[in-house]
């Protein structure tokens, strides 16, 4: 993922690390609930 973004945007803006969280809690609308996700 980092290599993919470095090809398309500058390396300064590209992420250094990518985390994948498979079980993010979502609201009824489908948005990620940030308050419960940040407590991991």
Secondary structure, DSSP 4 states (H G I P E B T S, - for coil): -HHHHHHHS-TTTS-S-----TT--B-SSS-B-HHHHTT-
